[in-house]
């Protein structure tokens, strides 16, 4: 068999497969359209039960994933608190206060944390 004959045979097989798939697809679309209750409503044929699936997905996938994320965050934060605080170094370019804050003593920011945030002259508390 020549090269052209083999190519023609491949083309015929491909055309046959495509025709079979086209017929099967058009038949299944037609069958679905003829099913009772196959309209676009929320209780449409094969789409019913979607709420039940999402309910199960929420319970068996989302909630365990949330628990794993919360556990991970807790363990990372616990590990973070076990490390000692960095030593205070009074760099000239940090904690510059040209004007005091309009609250309290004017040195502490609105979200000041005595354990984490240093004042211009060092940490407030030593632990």
N, C-alpha and C positions, 0 to 999 in steps of 0.2 A: 504494500500500500504506500502510495506516495504521501508526501507531506501535506499536499492540498486535500487529499482524501481524509487523512486523520483530522485535519482542521475542520472540514465539513462535518465529520462525525461528532466532534466535540461541540460544534455550534448547534447541531440537532439535539444533542443531549441537554445542552443548556436551555434551549428553547422549550423542550419538553418539560424540564423541571420548573421553569418559570410559569408555563401554562398551568401546570398542576397547582402550584402555589397560588396563582391568581384565582383559579376556580375555587380553591378551598377557602381563600379569604373572602371572596364575594359571597359564597354560600353561607359562611358563618356570620357575615354582616347581615345578610338577608334574614337568617334564622333568628338572630338577636332582635331585629326590628319587628318581627312577627310575634315575639313573646308577649304575653299579656303583662302589663305593668312595666314595660321597657321604656317608658317615657323619661322625661328629664327630671321628674320629681324626686324628692328625698328618699322615697321607698322604692326606687327603680331597681328592677331585677337583680343583677349581680352586684350592685352597689349597696344593697342592704347589709347590715351587719358591720358597717364601717365604724359606727360609734363604739360597738363592743370591742373591736380590734384596738382602737385608740385607748379605750379604758384599760384593756389588758396591757398595752404598751406602756401606759403611764404607771401602772402598778408594778409591773415586772421588769421594766427597763429603766424608766426615768427615776423612780424613787431609789432603787439600789445605786444608780449612778450618782444621785445626789448624796446619799450616805457615804459612798466612797470618797467623793470630793470633800465632804465635810471632815471626814477622818484624816485625809491627806493634809488639809489646811491646819487642823488641830495639831497633828504631829510635827509639821514644819514650824508652827509657831512655838510649840513646846521646845523644839530643838533650838530655835532662835533665842529664846529666853535663857537657855542654859549657858550661852556664851557670855563672857564678861564684856562690860561696856568699854568702848575705845577710850583711851586716855585723852584728856583735854589738851589740845595744843592751841595757844592763842594766836592764830594766824591774823595778820593785820587786815586782810581783805575780806574776812568773814565777820558776821554779826556787827556790821557797821550801823550805828544808830545816830543819824544826824538830827532826828527829832523823835521824841518819845511817842509811844502808842497812846491814843486818847483814852485808855482805860487802865484801871489799876495803878500800878507804880510806873507804868510807861516803858518797862523793860521787857515784859513778857508778851509774846504774840497772843492772838486770840485763841489759838489752839495749842498753847504751851503745855508740854508734858515734862514735868520735873525730872523724870527718869531718863528721857531720851534727848530733849532739847537743852543745849547749853546756853547760858547767858553770856554776855560779853566777857565776863571775868571767870567763867567756869561753870561746872555743874552745881545745882543747888544742893543736892543731897548726895552723900556717899553711902553706898550700901555694902 
